[in-house]
Amino acid sequence: MLNPAPVYRGRLAPSPTGLLHAGHARTFWIATERARAAHGRLALRNDDLDQARCRPEFVTAMQEDLHWLGLTWEEPMVSQSARIPLYRAALARLHAAGLIFPCARSRRDVLSAAGAPHEAEEADEPIYPAQFRPAPDTPLPPLTDPIGINWRLRVPDGESLSFTDGHFGRQQAVAGRDFGDFLVWRKDDMPSYQLACVVDDAAMRITEVVRGADLIQSTFRQLLLYRALGLDAPAFYHCPLVTDDQGVRLAKRQDALALRTIRAQGKTPTEMIAGWSTPDTWLGR
């Protein structure tokens, strides 16, 4: 007898570092539509690990904006800041397996070695130079408490990784060429986005991650973490990015495109959704 397919579980995972904009709205609407079409459930996660930029008023605003758009979730909101012990336990497993190494190099060091010292801060994590990586047989220092140094996952150089994206189809990357050793824990004693996202999506039993196309490269890193931690990876659906009139992707600093501003201008959720592609485009029909 075949086991029944798992119940679809999706999630909305905004980060309260600013007001949600039209790009966020479309991605979260797509996530909602896909969960509804699969007769599944949707969870809300507050990705609030950026202590320097996350603010309580943005947490309130994002919930209000999601409700205004007509999006709902079936479970109480989960905040990443309350889940640090889970991430630390995952880090300890990676450390025990010898899959990570400490790194005292700054982002500027990495960018300079890569020949791109003026790369924008918002760019994808630069490829970690091979000359900065310690030899595989270098003894690992213990994890301290608190942690005051960066820790990186050593990627399997030359390994080809692939996944089939629900929107863009087959995606492929080579470890060590398209991305390098990446952060799993930061020197401010906080987990990286990659580690926290993997631990949470596994713990929340998420079956499909719906997010923006700018995170496709992150998926390859996260697939390595799923494997290293012995966890099953979810399916992935990456949405095309929304851009402004000049073709530049939207950012939270663009207040003119914030949902709060759009709402104040009298535009309705129905009008916003009507401006996007038909639901069939996002449901894969």
Protein Blocks (a to p, Z undefined) as FASTA:
>chain_A
ZZddddddddddddffbccdfklmmmmmmmmmmmmmnopacdddddfkbmmlgcfklmmm
mmmmmmmnopacfbdcddfklmmmmmmmmmmmmmmnopaccdfbdfklmmmmnopakbcf
kbccddddfklpccfklccdddddddfbdcdddddehiacddddfklopadddehklpcc
ddfbdfkopacfklmmmmmmmmnopabdcddfklmmmmmmmmmmmmmnopacdddddddd
dddfkopacdfklmmlgmklmmmnopafklmmmmpccfklmnoZZ
